[in-house]
């Protein structure tokens, strides 16, 4: 009986080890967004606690950012972002689920290589299909993933009061940096 239990435990642990080798993860990814307009105060924030998981067999990628994790230079701007615009209590997270096209772990080197990435971005309870370029390179037994894309505020039903509409860009630039291991 002991042999069967030990053998079962070895098989289960081996299975988990094999499964985990297919996934690389980080919980310290970065997202920076900017919606600044020239001649007005900078509208820019950074979140350095973003989770990202990549399946290195399939190229599937998923990330999650807590909205209250975004930090602004001006505390009042951060408060307005969370309470009035993004409504963080009602919509506490942003997610992305997608796939890196043509992903092949064996063909990724130490220099950044451009790939196409498609997926669904969900922010403020609204989903939008995203297609963008992503740059991949191997670093320290991991994978660096860098992207830079734009989204429109109106696509996510985020209301900016008319009085502030001249100070906030209609299109937001989003930069991501993940080092998954």
C-alpha positions in Angstrom: 0.0 0.0 0.0 2.8 2.4 0.9 4.4 1.7 -2.5 1.2 2.7 -4.3 0.8 5.9 -2.4 4.5 6.9 -2.9 4.3 6.0 -6.6 1.0 8.0 -7.0 2.7 11.0 -5.3 5.7 10.8 -7.6 3.4 10.7 -10.7 1.3 13.6 -9.5 4.4 15.8 -8.6 6.1 14.9 -12.0 2.9 16.0 -13.7 2.8 19.3 -11.9 6.5 19.9 -12.7 5.9 19.3 -16.4 2.8 21.5 -16.4 4.6 24.3 -14.6 7.4 24.2 -17.2 4.9 25.3 -19.8 4.0 28.5 -18.0 6.1 31.5 -17.1 4.8 34.1 -14.7 5.4 37.4 -13.0 3.6 39.4 -10.3 5.8 42.4 -10.7 5.0 43.4 -14.3 4.7 47.1 -15.2 2.0 49.0 -17.1 2.4 52.7 -17.8 -0.5 54.7 -19.3 -0.5 58.2 -20.5 -3.4 60.4 -21.6 -1.6 63.8 -21.5 -2.5 66.7 -23.7 0.2 69.3 -24.6 0.2 72.5 -22.4 -1.7 70.8 -19.6 -0.7 68.8 -16.5 0.6 65.3 -17.2 -1.9 62.6 -17.0 0.3 59.5 -16.5 0.3 56.6 -14.1 2.3 53.4 -13.4 1.4 50.1 -11.9 4.3 47.8 -10.9 2.3 44.9 -9.5 0.8 43.5 -12.6 0.5 39.7 -13.0 1.3 38.1 -16.4 1.3 34.4 -17.4 2.6 33.1 -20.7 2.2 29.5 -21.9 5.5 28.9 -23.7 4.1 26.0 -25.7 1.1 27.8 -27.2 1.9 31.5 -26.9 -1.2 32.2 -24.9 -0.8 35.2 -22.6 -3.0 36.6 -19.8 -2.4 39.6 -17.6 -4.3 41.2 -14.7 -3.8 44.7 -13.2 -5.6 46.0 -10.1 -6.8 49.5 -10.9 -5.9 50.8 -7.5 -2.3 49.8 -8.2 -1.8 52.8 -10.6 0.2 55.6 -9.1 0.1 59.2 -10.3 2.5 62.0 -9.4 -0.5 64.0 -8.0 -2.5 62.2 -5.3 -5.7 64.1 -6.2 -5.4 62.9 -9.8 -5.1 59.3 -8.5 -8.2 59.8 -6.3 -10.2 61.2 -9.2 -9.0 58.3 -11.4 -10.2 55.7 -9.0 -13.4 57.3 -7.8 -14.8 59.2 -10.8 -13.4 57.8 -14.0 -12.3 54.1 -13.7 -14.7 53.5 -10.7 -12.2 51.1 -9.1 -14.7 49.9 -6.4 -17.1 48.8 -9.1 -14.4 47.7 -11.7 -11.4 46.7 -9.6 -9.3 45.1 -12.4 -8.2 45.3 -16.0 -7.5 42.0 -17.8 -5.9 41.0 -21.1 -6.3 37.5 -22.6 -4.7 36.7 -25.9 -2.2 34.9 -28.0 1.2 35.8 -29.5 1.1 34.8 -33.1 3.9 32.6 -34.4 5.3 32.1 -30.9 8.1 29.6 -30.8 10.2 29.4 -27.6 13.1 27.9 -29.5 13.3 30.8 -32.0 13.4 33.5 -29.4 16.9 34.9 -28.8 18.6 37.5 -26.6 17.8 40.3 -29.0 14.2 41.7 -29.1 12.1 40.2 -31.9 8.8 41.6 -33.0 5.6 39.4 -33.0 1.9 40.2 -33.4 -0.4 39.8 -30.4 -4.2 39.6 -30.5 -6.6 39.4 -27.6 -9.3 40.9 -25.5 -8.6 43.8 -23.2 -11.3 44.4 -20.5 -11.3 47.7 -18.6 -14.2 49.3 -16.8 -16.4 46.3 -17.5 -16.1 46.7 -21.3 -14.2 44.4 -23.6 -12.3 45.4 -26.7 -10.3 43.3 -29.2 -6.7 44.5 -29.4 -4.1 43.7 -32.1 -0.6 45.1 -31.5 3.1 44.3 -31.8 5.0 42.8 -29.0 8.7 42.5 -28.6 10.1 39.3 -27.0 13.6 38.3 -25.9 15.1 35.7 -23.5 16.7 37.1 -20.4 18.0 35.2 -17.3 16.0 32.0 -17.7 12.9 34.1 -18.5 11.1 36.0 -21.2 10.9 39.8 -21.5 7.7 41.0 -23.1 7.3 44.6 -24.2 4.3 46.2 -25.9 3.1 49.7 -26.7 -0.4 50.3 -28.0 -3.2 52.9 -27.9 -6.9 52.6 -26.8 -9.7 55.1 -27.0 -11.3 56.1 -23.7 -14.8 56.0 -25.3 -14.4 52.3 -26.2 -14.5 51.5 -22.5 -17.4 53.9 -21.6 -15.2 56.0 -19.3 -16.8 59.4 -19.0 -14.5 62.5 -18.8 -16.5 65.6 -17.8 -16.6 68.3 -20.5 -14.7 70.7 -18.2 -11.7 68.3 -18.2 -12.1 66.9 -21.7 -9.5 69.4 -23.0 -7.0 68.2 -20.4 -7.3 64.5 -21.0 -6.5 62.8 -24.3 -9.2 60.8 -26.0 -6.6 58.2 -26.9 -4.5 56.6 -24.1 -1.0 55.2 -24.8 -0.3 52.0 -22.8 3.1 50.5 -22.4 3.7 47.2 -20.8 6.9 45.4 -19.5 6.8 41.9 -18.2 9.7 39.6 -17.2 8.1 36.2 -16.8 10.1 33.3 -15.3 
